[in-house]
Amino acid sequence: MTKADIVNQIAKSTGVEKIQVQAIVEAFMDSVKAAMAEGQNVYLRGFGSFIIKKRAMKVARNISKNTTITIPEHNIPAFKPSKSFSNEIQ
């Protein structure tokens, strides 16, 4: 499912114009990105959480050059579904 599919489905179920729905979806995604960029997690009760996971520093190998490199500690975004969401999928 793409963002366009989500916009179409919301517009059909609510009766709101697609342009307005698209603006709302874009604003939601921008809000989530901005909060996570500031280091905040986003919790949506009954849906899930957009969380920031910290990856520790590690040593890796570049196979083509046969060298070792160190990957510094960094943060990555992740999504953790709620229990009710997970139960609906199973």
C-alpha positions as CSV (number, residue, x, y, z in Angstrom):
1,M,0.0,0.0,0.0
2,T,1.4,3.4,-1.0
3,K,0.8,6.8,0.5
4,A,-1.5,7.6,-2.5
5,D,-3.6,4.4,-1.6
6,I,-3.8,5.6,2.0
7,V,-5.0,9.0,0.9
8,N,-7.6,7.5,-1.5
9,Q,-8.9,5.1,1.2
10,I,-9.2,7.9,3.8
11,A,-10.9,10.2,1.4
12,K,-13.4,7.5,0.4
13,S,-14.2,6.6,3.9
14,T,-14.5,10.1,5.3
15,G,-15.9,12.0,2.3
16,V,-13.1,14.6,2.6
17,E,-11.4,15.8,-0.5
18,K,-8.2,14.1,-1.5
19,I,-6.2,17.3,-1.4
20,Q,-7.1,17.9,2.2
21,V,-6.5,14.3,3.2
22,Q,-3.1,14.4,1.5
23,A,-2.2,17.6,3.4
24,I,-3.2,16.0,6.7
25,V,-1.2,12.8,6.0
26,E,1.9,14.9,5.0
27,A,1.5,17.0,8.1
28,F,1.3,13.9,10.3
29,M,4.4,12.4,8.7
30,D,6.3,15.7,9.1
31,S,5.2,15.9,12.8
32,V,6.5,12.4,13.4
33,K,9.8,13.1,11.7
34,A,10.3,16.3,13.5
35,A,9.6,14.8,16.9
36,M,12.0,11.9,16.2
37,A,14.7,14.3,14.9
38,E,14.5,16.0,18.3
39,G,15.0,12.7,20.0
40,Q,11.4,12.1,21.1
41,N,9.5,8.9,20.7
42,V,5.9,9.1,19.2
43,Y,3.3,6.9,20.9
44,L,-0.1,6.2,19.2
45,R,-2.3,4.2,21.6
46,G,-3.8,1.2,19.9
47,F,-1.5,1.5,16.9
48,G,2.1,1.5,18.0
49,S,5.2,3.5,18.8
50,F,7.7,5.2,16.6
51,I,10.9,4.9,18.6
52,I,14.5,5.7,18.4
53,K,16.9,2.8,18.8
54,K,20.5,3.3,19.6
55,R,23.0,1.1,17.8
56,A,26.3,0.5,19.5
57,M,29.7,1.0,17.8
58,K,30.9,-2.1,16.0
59,V,33.7,-3.3,13.9
60,A,32.9,-4.5,10.4
61,R,34.7,-5.7,7.4
62,N,34.9,-4.3,3.9
63,I,35.2,-7.5,2.0
64,S,36.1,-6.0,-1.4
65,K,39.1,-4.1,0.1
66,N,39.8,-6.7,2.8
67,T,39.9,-4.0,5.5
68,T,38.2,-3.5,8.8
69,I,36.1,-0.4,9.5
70,T,34.5,0.9,12.7
71,I,30.9,1.9,12.5
72,P,30.2,4.6,15.1
73,E,27.4,4.6,17.5
74,H,24.2,5.9,15.9
75,N,20.4,6.1,16.2
76,I,17.9,4.6,13.9
77,P,14.1,5.0,13.7
78,A,12.0,2.0,14.4
79,F,8.3,1.1,14.7
80,K,6.9,-1.1,17.4
81,P,3.3,-2.2,16.9
82,S,0.9,-2.3,19.9
83,K,-0.3,-5.6,21.2
84,S,-3.8,-5.1,19.7
85,F,-2.3,-4.3,16.3
86,S,-0.1,-7.4,16.4
87,N,-3.0,-9.6,17.4
88,E,-5.1,-8.3,14.4
89,I,-2.3,-9.2,12.0
90,Q,-1.8,-12.8,13.3
